[in-house]
Amino acid sequence: MNGTHTGRFKGLPWFNRISEATVFVGGAGGISSWLTLFLSRAGARVIVIDNDTVGEENLAGQCYGKEDIGKYKVDALSDVITRLCGENKLTPLNALVDSKGGQWPVGVQQADIVCVGFDNLAARKLVYDQWKANGKEESFFIDGRLAAESGQIFILEKRWPSDYYKAYEDTYFPENERVELPCTMKATTHCGALIASLMTAQIMNWCNNTSEETMDRQLSNMEFHLQIMAFDQPAYKLNVEENVIQST
């Protein structure tokens, strides 16, 4: 069974890079549970952190089933990976991301790719600040955000200019300014999985660009709305064709 789940894309130019990479995933919910599955299917070593348990309400939007209710999400996700991938390279961390530290800062520092999909901005910012200050010199940061029928993806590389960091940091706002949707409108499976899929595609593009085999692929921030399926790349987009990003 080893490697069977990767057999259909082993020849792609990013495969060797992603299969050797360590990926830190913050959260195991509406985006990150799917993202962890997709990255595991591609052969990545994933460290996933979350301290929540699976509730019945999570079944509508996350990568869990009835048999997972009551389990810690990271443990349930490990079971999902074993069942759907055969090979399990997941490191589950049942812990809280907070300013007290613990295991999570080490995970961020060791990762080639750092992903955040928490449902709160404070945890996102802690991981981002740790990556910015102490992450690997050649590493990639990606942030996915979810509403019931829309999403945003933000990306950064360590080598990019400081004004792109500033543009990303401007997307943060105080928690008390957050608009809470009714609980029946917070997340949908297809939107969460779509954001995770688009994040995976961006990660594979970065792996492609940092391998020695192929030309650069485009990396860009994006915003989308499922109702009209309009994909907008805002003014702060990052585009290799504009010479903002150049390979060294």
C-alpha positions, 0 to 999 in steps of 0.5 A, spaced: 500 500 500 505 504 501 505 510 496 499 507 492 495 514 493 501 518 490 501 513 483 497 518 479 502 524 479 509 521 481 511 524 474 509 531 476 515 536 477 513 538 484 512 531 486 519 530 489 519 537 493 512 536 496 514 529 498 520 531 501 517 537 505 515 538 512 508 542 512 505 545 518 498 546 518 494 551 523 487 548 525 483 542 523 477 545 521 473 547 515 479 549 511 485 545 514 482 538 515 481 538 507 488 541 506 491 536 511 488 530 507 490 533 500 497 534 502 497 527 505 495 524 499 500 528 495 505 525 500 507 531 504 509 530 511 504 534 515 504 537 522 497 539 524 495 543 530 488 543 534 485 542 541 478 542 539 474 536 538 469 533 533 462 535 534 456 534 530 455 541 527 462 540 524 460 534 520 456 539 515 463 542 513 469 538 515 473 532 513 469 528 519 464 523 519 459 520 525 464 515 528 469 521 529 464 525 534 467 526 541 475 525 538 480 530 538 480 533 531 487 531 530 486 524 532 480 523 528 484 526 522 490 521 523 484 516 522 482 519 516 489 519 513 490 512 515 483 510 512 484 514 505 491 514 504 494 508 507 500 511 508 500 516 514 506 521 515 501 526 519 504 528 526 498 530 530 499 536 535 493 536 540 494 543 543 492 550 543 496 556 539 497 561 544 502 566 546 505 561 551 509 557 546 509 550 547 510 545 541 507 549 535 513 554 534 518 549 533 513 546 528 513 553 524 520 554 525 522 547 522 517 547 516 518 548 509 511 550 508 506 554 513 499 554 512 493 557 517 486 556 517 484 557 524 477 560 525 480 566 529 485 571 527 489 571 533 492 564 532 493 566 525 497 572 527 501 568 532 503 563 527 505 568 522 509 572 526 513 566 528 514 564 521 516 571 519 521 572 525 524 565 525 521 561 519 526 557 514 529 562 509 526 558 503 519 557 506 512 559 504 506 562 508 499 561 506 493 563 509 486 561 507 479 564 510 472 561 509 465 564 509 459 559 507 460 561 500 466 565 499 473 565 501 480 568 501 487 566 500 493 570 502 501 568 500 508 570 502 515 568 501 520 569 505 524 573 500 519 577 498 519 585 499 517 588 505 511 592 502 508 585 501 508 583 508 505 590 510 499 588 505 498 582 508 498 585 515 493 590 513 488 584 512 488 583 520 483 587 524 480 586 532 476 580 533 471 585 536 470 588 529 468 581 526 461 580 523 458 573 526 454 569 521 448 565 523 451 558 525 447 555 520 451 560 515 458 559 517 461 553 513 459 549 507 463 542 505 464 544 498 467 551 499 472 549 505 474 543 500 475 548 494 479 553 498 483 547 501 484 545 493 486 552 491 491 552 497 494 546 495 495 548 488 498 554 490 503 550 494 504 545 488 506 551 484 511 554 489 514 547 490 515 547 482 518 553 483 523 551 488 525 545 484 530 544 479 526 542 474 521 547 471 519 554 469 516 558 474 508 558 475 504 563 478 503 565 485 497 570 487 493 572 492 485 571 490 478 572 493 472 568 490 465 568 491 461 562 489 454 565 488 457 568 481 464 564 481 468 570 480 475 570 482 478 577 483 486 578 484 486 584 488 491 590 487 496 587 492 496 581 488 503 577 487 504 575 480 511 573 477 509 576 470 510 583 473 517 581 475 515 582 483 517 575 484 523 572 481 527 566 482 534 566 484 
